[in-house]
Amino acid sequence: MTSFDPARYLPDDLLARVRERAVVHDRENTFPHDDLDELRAAGYLGILVSEERGGGGLGLAEAAVLQQRLAGAAPATALAVNMHLVWTGVAKVLRDRGIDDLSFVEEGAAAGEVFAFGISEAGNDLVLFGSDTTAEPDGEGGYRFTGTKIFTSLSPAWDHLGVHGLDSTSPDGPKVVFAFLDRDDSVVSRDDWDTLGMRGTQSRTTELRGAHAPAHRVVRRLDPGPQPDPLVFGIFSVFEILLASVYTGIARRALELAVEAATSRRSKKTGTTYANDPDIRWRVADMALAYEALPPQLAALAHDVDTLADHGGHWFSLLAGVKHRAVTMAKSVVDDAILVGGGSAYSSRNELSRLYRDVLAGMFHPSDPESAHSTAAAAWLGPVTA
């Protein structure tokens, strides 16, 4: 690509409609079907799909910019769509490395189909490296999955669900099995998403009741534990970078709202706007200094994924680190924006109030603070020795 214009994929008028609807979906705890329909019509679901397969042919670096832009309008919509983009991004990471195992994901996304991420399980801090879900061989190369997944974004709208489970019965087991399910009666979505923030994601609990993935939708059988397999790298890299992008977009919007408040609110004491107050100026500057460090980091790391850079044993530390920095930075920026906005920011009608609740979700996504620090320590200090 010779040029990249974010407004081509997310024009201002579309973002305005998305921002307006975000208020309603947050208040009513509903899924943004209209947002998804407009994004689908704009080709957004296929931005990471190759042009040869009918997609936008963008790289992860461009997708990160777009997700920052979308999150600035509607964080929950961006976070929900993120989980679809993770799978299309994984397909791209594999394809870039000569592995075309997820061609069906690219083809489906280009046709407007929605893929969701069904990996998270309550209490499973192994995440990709283990599963409490049972994967039972069907004798024909396929599997039936039984278990419970949590935080399944896009629950009301997905067409295909990427999951993992543990096959402990095959002669070469145990194996962690990754596969894709279609929506049918064996996949039950509980209507249980009633949260503090990110309400529009409708990341409901999903029950797998012998849900079947045929052989051609089983994409990996891996030994439990950390793996060098490109699928694992693809999931981890795309998930962390796009997740960090969403929270970086929230920080950008909070900074913009703080600037608006500082330049419009007037002090009775001085008779001038708070933009001239040295304490407010310091606070806004502190927000800007924190925020402005993240987009270049995301751009550089996404570029390295796109160009097959080799960071060796530091890859996972770099990826977990950028996610950790993005969510902690975003929370700090939103906290300061609330203070700059004054008492009106405490109203539930104020956009900053919604951002304040939405940004808290960042701490619950992998890699959480403990995992990020453990990963960085292992990269720099090596494993813990007795």
GIGI-V894683 format. One record per residue. N is the residue number from 1. RES is the residue in one small letter. PHI is phi as a letter, one per 30 degrees, with the letter a starting at -180 (* if undefined). NEAR is the number of other ideal C-beta (glycine too) atoms within 12 Angstrom. Layout:
BEGIN
N,RES,PHI,NEAR
N,RES,PHI,NEAR
END
This chain:
BEGIN
1,m,*,14
2,t,c,5
3,s,b,9
4,f,b,22
5,d,c,17
6,p,e,27
7,a,d,16
8,r,d,21
9,y,c,32
10,l,b,39
11,p,d,22
12,d,e,17
13,d,d,14
14,l,d,31
15,l,d,32
16,a,d,17
17,r,d,24
18,v,d,37
19,r,d,35
20,e,d,20
21,r,d,28
22,a,e,40
23,v,d,27
24,v,d,24
25,h,d,33
26,d,d,36
27,r,d,17
28,e,c,15
29,n,h,24
30,t,b,27
31,f,d,36
32,p,d,41
33,h,e,21
34,d,d,23
35,d,e,41
36,l,d,38
37,d,d,21
38,e,d,29
39,l,d,39
40,r,d,26
41,a,d,16
42,a,d,27
43,g,i,27
44,y,d,43
45,l,d,45
46,g,c,40
47,i,d,43
48,l,c,50
49,v,d,39
50,s,d,27
51,e,d,17
52,e,d,15
53,r,c,25
54,g,j,21
55,g,c,33
56,g,d,33
57,g,i,27
58,l,d,33
59,g,c,33
60,l,d,42
61,a,d,35
62,e,d,35
63,a,d,47
64,a,d,48
65,v,d,36
66,l,d,44
67,q,d,51
68,q,d,39
69,r,d,39
70,l,d,45
71,a,d,46
72,g,d,38
73,a,c,41
74,a,a,47
75,p,e,52
76,a,d,48
77,t,d,51
78,a,d,48
79,l,d,46
80,a,d,51
81,v,d,54
82,n,e,50
83,m,d,46
84,h,d,47
85,l,d,46
86,v,e,45
87,w,d,48
88,t,d,51
89,g,d,53
90,v,d,46
91,a,e,41
92,k,d,45
93,v,e,42
94,l,d,34
95,r,d,30
96,d,d,28
97,r,c,23
98,g,i,10
99,i,c,20
100,d,c,21
101,d,d,28
102,l,c,42
103,s,d,24
104,f,d,30
105,v,d,46
106,e,d,35
107,e,d,25
108,g,d,31
109,a,d,41
110,a,d,29
111,a,d,21
112,g,j,25
113,e,d,30
114,v,c,37
115,f,c,46
116,a,c,46
117,f,c,47
118,g,c,43
119,i,c,41
120,s,d,35
121,e,b,32
122,a,e,16
123,g,i,12
124,n,c,25
125,d,d,18
126,l,d,22
127,v,h,34
128,l,d,38
129,f,c,27
130,g,a,28
131,s,a,39
132,d,c,28
133,t,d,40
134,t,d,28
135,a,c,40
136,e,c,28
137,p,d,29
138,d,c,23
139,g,i,13
140,e,b,13
141,g,j,19
142,g,c,26
143,y,b,43
144,r,c,30
145,f,c,43
146,t,b,27
147,g,l,35
148,t,b,31
149,k,c,41
150,i,c,31
151,f,h,35
152,t,d,39
153,s,d,50
154,l,i,44
155,s,e,34
156,p,d,28
157,a,b,37
158,w,d,39
159,d,c,28
160,h,b,35
161,l,b,45
162,g,d,49
163,v,b,48
164,h,b,45
165,g,a,45
166,l,c,34
167,d,c,36
168,s,c,21
169,t,c,19
170,s,d,19
171,p,e,9
172,d,c,13
173,g,d,21
174,p,d,22
175,k,b,30
176,v,d,41
177,v,c,43
178,f,c,43
179,a,a,44
180,f,c,40
181,l,c,44
182,d,c,26
183,r,d,27
184,d,a,17
185,d,d,14
186,s,d,22
187,v,c,35
188,v,c,25
189,s,c,33
190,r,d,20
191,d,d,16
192,d,b,19
193,w,d,31
194,d,b,17
195,t,b,25
196,l,d,20
197,g,b,33
198,m,h,44
199,r,d,33
200,g,d,45
201,t,d,45
202,q,h,39
203,s,d,40
204,r,d,34
205,t,d,27
206,t,b,42
207,e,c,27
208,l,c,38
209,r,c,22
210,g,i,24
211,a,d,39
212,h,c,33
213,a,c,41
214,p,d,21
215,a,e,18
216,h,d,17
217,r,c,31
218,v,c,35
219,v,c,39
220,r,a,34
221,r,b,29
222,l,b,32
223,d,d,20
224,p,e,26
225,g,j,18
226,p,e,22
227,q,b,25
228,p,d,16
229,d,e,27
230,p,e,31
231,l,d,36
232,v,d,32
233,f,d,32
234,g,d,42
235,i,d,41
236,f,d,39
237,s,d,43
238,v,d,45
239,f,e,42
240,e,d,47
241,i,d,50
242,l,d,53
243,l,d,50
244,a,e,48
245,s,d,48
246,v,d,52
247,y,d,51
248,t,d,48
249,g,d,50
250,i,d,52
251,a,d,45
252,r,d,40
253,r,d,39
254,a,d,46
255,l,d,39
256,e,d,29
257,l,d,37
258,a,d,40
259,v,d,29
260,e,d,25
261,a,d,33
262,a,d,34
263,t,d,21
264,s,c,18
265,r,d,26
266,r,c,18
267,s,d,18
268,k,d,9
269,k,d,9
270,t,c,15
271,g,i,10
272,t,b,17
273,t,d,20
274,y,d,30
275,a,d,24
276,n,c,18
277,d,d,24
278,p,d,15
279,d,d,18
280,i,d,30
281,r,d,20
282,w,d,17
283,r,d,31
284,v,d,33
285,a,d,22
286,d,d,24
287,m,d,38
288,a,d,27
289,l,d,18
290,a,d,30
291,y,d,38
292,e,d,19
293,a,d,25
294,l,d,41
295,p,e,32
296,p,d,18
297,q,d,30
298,l,d,44
299,a,d,27
300,a,d,22
301,l,d,38
302,a,d,40
303,h,d,22
304,d,d,27
305,v,d,41
306,d,d,29
307,t,c,17
308,l,i,22
309,a,d,19
310,d,c,13
311,h,c,20
312,g,h,13
313,g,d,18
314,h,c,19
315,w,e,32
316,f,d,37
317,s,d,29
318,l,d,35
319,l,d,40
320,a,d,37
321,g,d,34
322,v,d,42
323,k,d,45
324,h,d,34
325,r,d,37
326,a,d,45
327,v,d,40
328,t,d,29
329,m,d,38
330,a,d,45
331,k,d,33
332,s,d,30
333,v,d,45
334,v,d,45
335,d,e,28
336,d,d,37
337,a,d,42
338,i,d,31
339,l,d,31
340,v,d,39
341,g,d,36
342,g,i,25
343,g,e,14
344,s,d,20
345,a,d,28
346,y,d,14
347,s,d,15
348,s,d,17
349,r,d,13
350,n,d,26
351,e,e,34
352,l,d,35
353,s,d,27
354,r,d,38
355,l,d,46
356,y,d,35
357,r,d,27
358,d,d,43
359,v,d,42
360,l,d,24
361,a,d,38
362,g,e,42
363,m,d,26
364,f,c,27
365,h,d,39
366,p,d,36
367,s,d,35
368,d,d,24
369,p,e,22
370,e,d,15
371,s,d,29
372,a,d,31
373,h,d,20
374,s,d,23
375,t,d,32
376,a,d,27
377,a,d,18
378,a,d,21
379,a,d,22
380,w,c,16
381,l,c,14
382,g,i,10
383,p,d,13
384,v,d,8
385,t,c,6
386,a,d,3
END
